[in-house]
Amino acid sequence: MNRLTAAIALLLATTAPAIAQDTTLYRGGPIITMDGETPQMVEAVVTREGRIAFVGTEKAARKAAGKDAAIRDLGGATLLPGFIDAHSHFTAATMSAGGLDLRDKAHAGVTDIPALQAAIRDYAKSVPAGRWIVVWQYDHENLAEKRHITRAELDAVAADRPIVVLHVSLHGAVANSAALTAASLDESTPVPPGGMMLRDEAGKLNGVLLEKAMFLLIAKMPQPTPEQKLAALDAAQNAYFAEGYTHAQDGATQPADIAFLTSPQARERLKIDLALLPFSPGLDALLAQPDLKFGTYQDHVKLQGIKFVLDGSVQARTGYFTRDYARGSPEGAHPWHGQPVLSEAEFCAQARKVHDRGWQIFAHANGDAAIDMAIRCFDALGIKAADNRRPIVIHSQFQRRDQLPQYARIGVGPAYFSNHTWYWSDVHRTNFPAEVVDFISPFRSARAAGLIPSNHSDYSVTPLDTRFMLWTSMARVSPTGVVSGADERIGAYEALQALTTGPAWQVFEEDRKGRIKPGLLADFVILDRNPLTTPGGAIKDIKVLETVKEGRPVWKAGR
């Protein structure tokens, strides 16, 4: 910029109207502020320079906005704070497009192993020679055989090309012989602690790799190039925007993805706020960087805390419990109550390093024994609620009632997962008694204990569907009509809190987002109906019309 241009810019800035042109007044529909423990509605909201400038009556809002403000008439639609993703895997959204997605409606007929083989065989025709064939959203519990597909059955599809079938839980995979060979895995490979490499009756690897053993395979799989990742980044964040999210999380960020998502090229593209949870195996490299800052945004991305995985997935029977699975281990062995992925001693030692650096601790724990591990280690670190360290236990799925006051004493934020009541509670009932399954994601009891819970999709484990999440936390019903814990159902407002104020608190952003209040970011979602007045069964059918990030529309239905 030359001196003349700069002078003109300065003159225009000093002579411009007091109200900036990006000032917008929202009115004409229900506006739910989420500011407080009971629903609060206002007539109008004014935004300016990416933040909320005024909240109140329309008459006062018009005065605050000024005559040059843009007027946004909601036309009866409902305005809410933008939804906040409490836990998912953002990088999965940049990768899962490159494979066969079994959750696609086109594959509804894949209900047994022969149909799965046929779907993979058909998909393989579209994959260039030499490329790996990757299958997503595989769930052996949805197959008539109620078992994993095997290495031999995948070899029958294509013996000369690597095939990897990723379990929906993201805690396991099945590989054919070519994939095992490419990853240098065979019967002599040591099983990593906390992992499982299943074998057939002859003692040969059958292709099923669970927990830490899966990562031996994943590490050898071809990764997208930076150019491919950049091309996928817009589609990934648009998938979140389409669900009303203005804040996303990557729940176990690998070193390469940290480098990519914090790069200038990615930061230039990111519009959504993105919190990264670096995965604990890379902890020492992070600790070696004394100036590394957590909790501080660079443009729209920040490092939030360190993610530890204490156990596996309950639907895969790798979650760690104090009681036995009725169906035994993934291999069918009895007795079996799961096992920790990370030993308690190792977790406590690593968590102390994180705690001493002042970084936030996130621990994945599904079974009650894994939750016990987390509690004991938090106690060993001396964490108390008054310290305001807010350790997060992701999923806290099969929490016992006696663990709730311990969470309250420590100040734990439970990141619950109500979609389990729909997708897997029927499977869980084949392993555990009703009183255990009925306490999945105990929202009502947690709130009564003084906790601040959140709700999440764990995408890509379940779809990015915020209204479905609202519904599952309110209905807690399975496809067979069985309700898991009617006493733990919550109302629409509490369900909305678990997508707004709850996750905002859990990442120390309650004074920045999650409510419609002056000074906070102008992050909004516009819905076609008011969740507070929509009958419970219709909650999941509410549509997102628009998502607004810092005062700017970033997604609109039909565009």
HELIX and SHEET records of a PDB file:
HELIX    1   1 ARG A    3  THR A   15  1                                  13    
HELIX    2   2 GLU A   58  ALA A   65  1                                   8    
HELIX    3   3 PHE A   90  MET A   95  1                                   6    
HELIX    4   4 LYS A  105  HIS A  107  5                                   3    
HELIX    5   5 ILE A  113  ALA A  124  1                                  12    
HELIX    6   6 HIS A  140  ASN A  142  5                                   3    
HELIX    7   7 ARG A  151  ASP A  155  1                                   5    
HELIX    8   8 SER A  177  ALA A  182  1                                   6    
HELIX    9   9 LYS A  212  ILE A  218  1                                   7    
HELIX   10  10 PRO A  226  PHE A  241  1                                  16    
HELIX   11  11 PRO A  255  LEU A  261  1                                   7    
HELIX   12  12 PRO A  264  ARG A  269  1                                   6    
HELIX   13  13 SER A  280  GLY A  282  5                                   3    
HELIX   14  14 LEU A  283  LEU A  287  1                                   5    
HELIX   15  15 GLU A  344  ASP A  356  1                                  13    
HELIX   16  16 ASP A  368  ALA A  380  1                                  13    
HELIX   17  17 ALA A  385  ASP A  387  5                                   3    
HELIX   18  18 ARG A  401  GLN A  403  5                                   3    
HELIX   19  19 LEU A  404  ILE A  410  1                                   7    
HELIX   20  20 HIS A  420  TYR A  423  1                                   4    
HELIX   21  21 SER A  425  HIS A  428  1                                   4    
HELIX   22  22 ALA A  434  VAL A  437  1                                   4    
HELIX   23  23 PHE A  443  ALA A  448  1                                   6    
HELIX   24  24 THR A  466  ALA A  475  1                                  10    
HELIX   25  25 ALA A  486  GLU A  488  5                                   3    
HELIX   26  26 ALA A  492  GLN A  497  1                                   6    
HELIX   27  27 THR A  501  GLN A  506  1                                   6    
HELIX   28  28 GLY A  536  ASP A  541  5                                   6    
SHEET    1   A 4 ARG A  51  GLY A  56  0                                        
SHEET    2   A 4 ALA A  44  ARG A  48 -1                                        
SHEET    3   A 4 THR A  24  ARG A  27 -1                                        
SHEET    4   A 4 ALA A  70  ASP A  73  1                                        
SHEET    1   B 2 ILE A  31  ILE A  32  0                                        
SHEET    2   B 2 MET A  41  VAL A  42 -1                                        
SHEET    1   C 4 THR A  78  PRO A  81  0                                        
SHEET    2   C 4 PHE A 524  LEU A 527 -1                                        
SHEET    3   C 4 VAL A 544  LYS A 549 -1                                        
SHEET    4   C 4 ARG A 552  LYS A 556 -1                                        
SHEET    1   D 4 PHE A  83  ILE A  84  0                                        
SHEET    2   D 4 TYR A 245  THR A 253  1                                        
SHEET    3   D 4 ASP A 273  PRO A 278  1                                        
SHEET    4   D 4 VAL A 301  LEU A 303  1                                        
SHEET    1   E 6 LEU A 100  ASP A 101  0                                        
SHEET    2   E 6 ILE A 133  TYR A 138  1                                        
SHEET    3   E 6 ILE A 163  HIS A 167  1                                        
SHEET    4   E 6 GLY A 172  ALA A 175 -1                                        
SHEET    5   E 6 LEU A 205  GLU A 211 -1                                        
SHEET    6   E 6 GLY A 195  ARG A 199 -1                                        
SHEET    1   F 5 GLY A 305  VAL A 309  0                                        
SHEET    2   F 5 GLN A 360  ALA A 365  1                                        
SHEET    3   F 5 ILE A 392  HIS A 395  1                                        
SHEET    4   F 5 GLY A 413  TYR A 416  1                                        
SHEET    5   F 5 SER A 454  ASN A 455  1                                        
END                                                                             
